């Protein structure tokens, strides 16, 4: 796939840049040059998520036109609709899990280093905010998701927030925003599609739960958007599965690739939103789970551990 080759070349170039850099840093000028190098690598890889999503689209398209044939678990070519086989491609998904977790780790390390070189910001240590407010992050994610939904449908469902609004804890706000934006835009899209553009939308509910003795900070996003068929629950964690129209997927080929995630993207089409969101949650010891009632709606649960007591889930 051309886009996958492009990503491979990016990593090769970055590796060679690091290998060519002097192993010993003995002066402030050396450290300055290292920072410039790392900043260039950080920016170079900013669009990898979108580029890999394009690679997934190219792979799906190659299967549709017969260029690539899937093999079933018995090693025979699958006779059924190839779309039904994506979630069975265990080796590919394991590779993508390792790839994305490693990418998150690399960007956290570089981002933290570069942020620590900047003038200090209140309550921040690098990219980590010791006073992260889930309520404030939810509000920002609601604004962004509503903007995306209104752009597509002309309106957006109301979102009601309840629970512990005054909670703060150490976390990386950008990671939490990515997760919540993905869940909220999915809920808004499902609600509008299920009830119709001219219908009365039931509100989406966000609950922030926490207690001093709780193991996790838990955020629940609940909608009445018709739910997910039980046969699709496993598929939603596949990097290759998307419910979007192929025309929307094709439109992503022209999407701005210079950012990790953006409100400029459509409400659906990339196909990696949920598995990447789960990877972000799991990176710091949390998790993301989905429970759905077909014909009614979906509940998403984000589990977040307070930073400082978990180890990086290094891929093997």
Order of alpha helices (4+ residues) and beta strands (2+ residues): alpha-alpha-alpha-alpha-beta-beta-alpha-beta-beta-alpha-beta-beta-alpha-alpha-beta-beta
